[in-house]
Amino acid sequence: MNAYFPGRWIGGVTLVLGPVVLCAGFLLRHLGTVTALTPQQQAWSEAQPFAAYGQLLAYTARPALLTLAYAVFALGALLLFPAFIALAQRIGGALAFWGAALLVAGLFARLYFAGADQTAFQLTEVLGLDRATEAVMKEYVDISYGPWRVPVWASVGQYAGSLLLTVAAWRSGLFGTARAAMLLLAGGTWMGVLKGASLPDVLVTALLCVALVPLGVEMLRDRPPAPAGRPKVLSW
C-alpha cells in the first residue's frame, strides 16, 4: 500500500478530505450567490445567457465570501488529485488507471478555471463591475476554452474518467452498485469559468463523500481491500 505514490497516508487523508472539501466548496459557492444577491438580482442573473454575470455581481457584493467559496472549491479539486490516484491503485488494472488519468486531467482543468475566476474577480476591483463584466464577457469563450483549447479538452476527462473508474471499481468488487453510482453522479458536475453552484451539485458531491471517505478510513487503518467477489446488481 505504501510502495507507490501517493502511499497509505497521503492517499487515505485525501480520500477523506478531498470530497469533503470539494462539497464544502460547492455549498459555499451556492450560499455565497444566494446571500450576496437580492431576489431581484437573482432573477436578473438567471435571465442572463451565462452564470458569469451573476457571479461577478455577487463578488462585488460579498467579495470575502465569494473568495472563500472559490478558494475552498479549488482546494477540494487539488486534494482529489492524489485521492483518485489512490483509488485507481486500490482497484488495479488498466481501466482504473485510464480513468484516474482522465479524471486528474479534469482536475487540472478546474485549477485553470479557478485562475480565470480569480482574474475576473480582480478585474472588478480595478475596472469596476460594469467595465469588468463587459471585458470578461466579450472574451468569455476564449477565456473559458484556454490556450489551444487545452483546458476545455482536459475538462472532458472528468466525464470520461468518471465512467471508466466507476466501471473498474464495480467490476473489481471494490464498490458495489450504490457506491459506483455515487462516483459516476459526482463526475457529472459542471466545469468552466464563473459557474454558479446549485443544491443538486452539493448533493451529488455529498454522495461522493459517502463513496470515498470510508475507503480513505480503511487505508488509514491499514486494512487491505476485501476479497473481490462477483459484482451484484444490488450491492453497496
Secondary structure as GFF3:
##gff-version 3
##sequence-region A 1 236
A	DSSP	alpha_helix	7	36	.	.	.	ID=ss1
A	DSSP	alpha_helix	39	46	.	.	.	ID=ss2
A	DSSP	alpha_helix	52	61	.	.	.	ID=ss3
A	DSSP	alpha_helix	63	91	.	.	.	ID=ss4
A	DSSP	alpha_helix	94	127	.	.	.	ID=ss5
A	DSSP	alpha_helix	129	138	.	.	.	ID=ss6
A	DSSP	alpha_helix	140	145	.	.	.	ID=ss7
A	DSSP	three_ten_helix	147	149	.	.	.	ID=ss8
A	DSSP	alpha_helix	150	172	.	.	.	ID=ss9
A	DSSP	alpha_helix	177	186	.	.	.	ID=ss10
A	DSSP	alpha_helix	199	220	.	.	.	ID=ss11
###
